[in-house]
């Protein structure tokens, strides 16, 4: 990839959002119940060694998030992700209300799933867990945008303690009820990646793909987004990863743009930055500097 100064910057449309995340797992039957019973997703499609989970079909308006949120693809030969490999920090599922997040907390407690963290980020409230194969998962709800702290146009997130007992008290309903525990409007809000070089990751996600920087944390973390969101992609070097992504875990995540013109624009921008882009169905796929597959498609 060329140096950052030589790459033209073209922002993604404000309507850009994330679509489906695909995980490679070694044991589908072991992993699937976590995303169904704790996260609360319904199984929308099931085939040989593959399951697609999400929420009820989108309604009549174009403002509804995609219905398919997660694909689990079984690869019995996939080994654990090496300790030095880049890849997934967490997949973050965005719930439409505080009550729905409280329901998710109740489901986790009822299932005996231990939280690895619970934080108030000022823009959001978040719970952190790990799935049965160690993939990081965030469950969160956003505060209204009018309450997000900003400085010089950048968002100012923080990591404060979250009162989980108060969140549990505000649950919306019965987390044990049959049906679809994750309500309509639940979406993949962001993905957070562990990268080997932050500058190279910024060159790909910002200069080439067109995300905008929303916050920097020193020289080891960066949060980028489209349309003024707090972040669609998080990038960090906190654990000193030194090798490209490999092993089980994140196989692909999807970035959805509003129309064909926007898809053509992001494809042209990636090619101009020296990124190898290939057509893939109704979208295009590019590899990040750490060999994470990113699929760009129309919403």
Phi, psi and omega per residue, in radians:
X1 nan 2.421 -3.141
X2 -1.182 2.910 3.103
X3 -1.087 2.708 -3.037
X4 -1.053 -0.645 -3.062
X5 -1.165 -0.345 -3.076
X6 -1.667 0.012 -3.060
X7 -1.757 2.189 3.087
X8 -1.183 2.479 -3.127
X9 -1.759 2.256 3.104
X10 -2.403 2.046 -3.046
X11 -1.315 2.545 3.016
X12 -1.213 2.644 3.113
X13 -1.045 2.669 -3.112
X14 -1.076 -0.456 -3.095
X15 -1.390 -0.061 -3.112
X16 -1.033 2.438 3.072
X17 -2.630 3.026 -3.141
X18 -1.572 2.578 3.078
X19 -1.886 -2.245 -3.001
X20 -1.432 2.459 3.003
X21 -1.828 2.359 3.136
X22 -1.999 2.216 3.105
X23 -1.973 2.383 2.966
X24 -1.558 2.159 -3.103
X25 -2.180 2.665 3.140
X26 -1.553 -0.392 -3.105
X27 -2.461 1.675 -3.076
X28 -1.048 -0.750 -3.081
X29 -1.168 -0.397 3.121
X30 -1.438 -0.583 -3.026
X31 -1.589 -0.682 -3.017
X32 -0.955 -0.767 -3.109
X33 -1.019 -0.530 3.112
X34 -1.085 -0.844 -3.094
X35 -1.275 -0.473 3.105
X36 -1.389 -0.833 -2.953
X37 -1.650 -0.469 3.135
X38 -1.724 -1.000 3.087
X39 -1.128 -0.654 3.060
X40 1.739 0.320 -3.120
X41 -1.453 2.603 3.055
X42 -1.591 2.608 3.047
X43 -1.392 1.986 -3.067
X44 -1.675 -0.414 3.126
X45 -2.719 2.505 -3.110
X46 -2.478 2.255 3.110
X47 -2.419 -2.926 -3.112
X48 -1.176 1.862 3.094
X49 1.256 0.328 -3.091
X50 -2.594 2.471 3.053
X51 -2.447 2.438 3.066
X52 -1.999 2.223 -3.109
X53 -2.097 2.711 3.121
X54 -3.109 -2.496 -3.134
X55 -2.216 -3.079 3.126
X56 -1.039 2.722 -3.129
X57 -0.949 2.570 3.090
X58 -1.041 2.625 -3.128
X59 -1.394 -2.695 -3.032
X60 -1.452 -0.202 -3.103
X61 -1.733 2.671 3.113
X62 -1.346 -0.016 -3.116
X63 -1.509 -0.145 -3.126
X64 -1.311 2.478 3.109
X65 -1.236 2.885 3.109
X66 -1.025 2.630 3.141
X67 -1.440 -0.605 3.101
X68 -1.533 2.068 -3.051
X69 -1.947 -0.488 -3.002
X70 -2.568 2.334 2.985
X71 -2.040 2.314 3.059
X72 -1.936 2.092 -3.105
X73 -2.035 2.077 -3.070
X74 -1.408 2.319 3.031
X75 -2.424 1.680 -3.054
X76 -1.071 -0.365 -3.125
X77 -1.574 -0.105 -3.113
X78 -1.245 2.180 3.113
X79 -1.525 2.998 3.076
X80 -1.042 2.626 3.069
X81 -1.091 2.226 3.125
X82 -1.043 2.636 -3.050
X83 -1.144 -0.353 -3.138
X84 -1.761 0.053 -3.008
X85 -1.521 2.443 3.005
X86 -1.190 2.992 3.111
X87 2.590 -2.501 -2.992
X88 -1.407 2.270 2.916
X89 -1.587 -0.895 2.928
X90 -2.862 2.714 2.898
X91 -1.684 2.302 -3.051
X92 -1.967 2.042 3.115
X93 -1.676 2.145 -3.070
X94 -1.660 2.119 3.099
X95 -1.677 2.599 -3.005
X96 -1.359 -0.118 -3.108
X97 -2.711 2.853 3.065
X98 -1.152 -0.643 3.118
X99 -1.078 -0.705 3.122
X100 -1.161 -0.624 3.080
X101 -1.186 -0.656 3.064
X102 -1.081 -0.673 3.065
X103 -1.077 -0.723 3.130
X104 -1.106 -0.688 3.078
X105 -1.081 -0.729 3.116
X106 -1.098 -0.705 3.107
X107 -1.092 -0.726 3.135
X108 -1.096 -0.768 -3.139
X109 -1.149 -0.732 -3.141
X110 -1.116 -0.557 -3.141
X111 -1.468 -0.081 -3.100
X112 1.286 0.384 3.134
X113 -1.480 2.156 -3.081
X114 -1.436 2.328 3.010
X115 -1.281 2.441 3.011
X116 -1.660 -0.139 3.101
X117 -3.125 2.828 3.072
X118 -2.661 2.074 -2.972
X119 -2.386 2.551 2.932
X120 -1.753 1.979 -3.101
X121 -1.694 0.207 -3.121
X122 1.291 -0.689 3.029
X123 -1.585 -0.279 -3.018
X124 -2.769 2.921 2.981
X125 -2.096 2.350 -2.933
X126 -2.431 2.497 3.002
X127 -2.002 2.505 -3.100
X128 -2.151 2.374 -3.116
X129 -2.497 3.098 2.970
X130 -2.274 2.465 3.097
X131 -1.363 3.052 -3.052
X132 -1.071 -0.308 3.085
X133 -1.846 0.257 2.997
X134 1.580 0.060 3.103
X135 -1.245 2.335 3.121
X136 -1.238 2.459 -3.135
X137 -2.365 2.340 2.999
X138 -2.036 2.347 3.001
X139 -2.014 2.184 -3.024
X140 -2.612 2.897 2.990
X141 -2.319 2.561 3.130
X142 -1.543 2.528 2.865
X143 -1.374 2.799 3.073
X144 -0.980 2.496 -3.099
X145 -1.015 -0.527 3.141
X146 -1.106 -0.295 -3.132
X147 -1.720 -0.070 -3.115
X148 -1.269 2.178 3.084
X149 -1.251 2.364 3.116
X150 -2.330 2.725 3.083
X151 -2.561 2.120 -3.119
X152 0.963 0.641 3.088
X153 1.480 -0.146 3.124
X154 -1.750 2.548 3.097
X155 -1.297 2.664 -3.124
X156 -2.149 1.574 3.084
X157 -1.498 2.768 3.128
X158 -2.499 3.035 3.063
X159 -2.202 1.740 -3.115
X160 -2.017 2.864 3.138
X161 -1.200 2.454 3.093
X162 -1.897 2.302 3.107
X163 -1.393 1.672 -3.066
X164 -1.251 -0.484 3.104
X165 -1.182 -0.679 3.087
X166 -1.172 -0.672 3.098
X167 -1.099 -0.748 3.132
X168 -1.103 -0.646 3.128
X169 -1.177 -0.407 -3.112
X170 -1.662 0.206 -3.132
X171 -0.990 2.632 -3.017
X172 -1.430 -0.572 -3.043
X173 -2.825 -2.645 -3.075
X174 -1.607 1.953 -3.115
X175 -1.207 -0.201 3.131
X176 -1.665 0.019 -3.074
X177 -1.157 2.558 3.089
X178 -1.252 2.810 3.122
X179 1.957 -2.428 -3.080
X180 -1.934 1.685 -3.116
X181 -1.033 -0.681 3.080
X182 -1.385 2.030 -3.002
X183 -1.297 2.917 3.010
X184 -0.950 2.463 -3.089
X185 1.719 -0.239 3.038
X186 -1.139 2.442 -3.039
X187 -2.596 2.932 2.889
X188 -1.417 1.907 -3.095
X189 -1.399 -0.706 3.092
X190 -2.818 2.886 2.929
X191 -2.103 2.552 3.134
X192 -2.128 2.201 -3.016
X193 -1.989 2.572 2.920
X194 -1.678 2.201 -3.046
X195 -2.125 2.862 3.138
X196 -1.557 -0.627 -3.126
X197 -2.360 2.067 -3.066
X198 -1.179 -0.644 3.140
X199 -1.105 -0.745 3.123
X200 -1.160 -0.681 3.103
X201 -1.120 -0.683 3.109
X202 -1.171 -0.691 3.120
X203 -1.044 -0.675 3.137
X204 -1.290 -0.954 -2.984
X205 -1.324 -0.575 -3.089
X206 -1.701 -1.071 -3.025
X207 -1.219 -0.656 -3.084
X208 -1.604 -0.914 -3.073
X209 -1.365 -0.558 3.052
X210 1.848 0.155 3.001
X211 -1.186 2.758 3.118
X212 -1.890 2.483 3.099
X213 -1.209 2.257 3.125
X214 -1.932 -0.532 3.075
X215 -2.829 2.462 2.994
X216 -1.970 2.431 3.030
X217 -2.015 1.647 -3.084
X218 1.014 -2.450 3.128
X219 -1.891 0.313 -3.053
X220 -2.242 0.127 3.065
X221 -2.706 2.566 -3.063
X222 -2.567 2.414 3.128
X223 -2.162 2.199 -3.021
X224 -2.241 2.690 -3.066
X225 -2.805 3.005 2.971
X226 -2.024 2.673 3.015
X227 1.154 0.388 3.102
X228 1.376 0.152 3.085
X229 -1.168 2.784 -3.105
X230 -1.185 -0.724 2.897
X231 -2.977 2.395 2.951
X232 -1.684 -0.483 3.123
X233 -2.383 2.219 2.978
X234 -1.809 2.546 -3.104
X235 -2.371 2.262 3.111
X236 -2.548 2.769 3.065
X237 -2.106 0.442 -3.017
X238 -1.026 -0.610 -3.065
X239 -1.757 0.221 3.015
X240 1.090 0.721 3.103
X241 -1.165 2.438 -3.065
X242 -2.203 -0.099 -3.080
X243 -2.158 2.723 3.106
X244 -1.084 2.844 3.130
X245 -1.054 2.425 3.083
X246 -2.834 2.974 -3.122
X247 1.356 -3.020 -3.125
X248 -1.303 2.880 -3.081
X249 2.178 -2.460 -3.053
X250 -1.153 2.130 3.048
X251 -1.734 -0.614 -3.073
X252 -2.944 2.581 2.874
X253 -2.302 2.726 -2.958
X254 -1.978 2.339 3.046
X255 -1.940 2.131 -3.082
X256 -1.819 2.194 3.079
X257 -1.914 2.815 -2.916
X258 -1.255 -0.440 -3.054
X259 -2.779 3.108 -3.099
X260 -1.119 -0.634 3.117
X261 -1.084 -0.727 3.121
X262 -1.167 -0.643 3.098
X263 -1.143 -0.746 3.093
X264 -1.065 -0.697 -3.099
X265 -1.145 -0.765 -3.132
X266 -1.226 -0.611 3.088
X267 -1.103 -0.786 3.119
X268 -1.092 -0.686 -3.137
X269 -1.154 -0.706 3.102
X270 -1.118 -0.783 3.135
X271 -1.091 -0.740 3.128
X272 -1.078 -0.465 3.125
X273 -1.500 0.025 3.129
X274 1.514 0.251 3.131
X275 -1.505 2.366 3.073
X276 -1.323 2.094 -3.092
X277 -2.095 2.354 3.082
X278 -2.253 2.602 3.101
X279 -1.257 2.529 -3.126
X280 -2.579 1.664 -3.100
X281 1.066 -2.134 3.140
X282 -1.644 0.306 3.136
X283 -2.487 -2.912 3.076
X284 -2.300 2.643 -3.124
X285 -2.119 2.393 3.079
X286 -2.316 2.604 3.072
X287 -1.712 2.297 3.032
X288 -1.225 2.959 3.112
X289 -1.010 -0.371 3.124
X290 -1.780 0.351 3.078
X291 1.125 0.521 2.977
X292 -1.562 2.229 -3.092
X293 -1.426 2.188 3.114
X294 -2.069 2.155 -3.139
X295 -1.827 2.195 3.089
X296 -1.843 2.271 -3.106
X297 -2.607 2.962 3.102
X298 -1.460 2.617 -3.080
X299 -1.388 nan nan
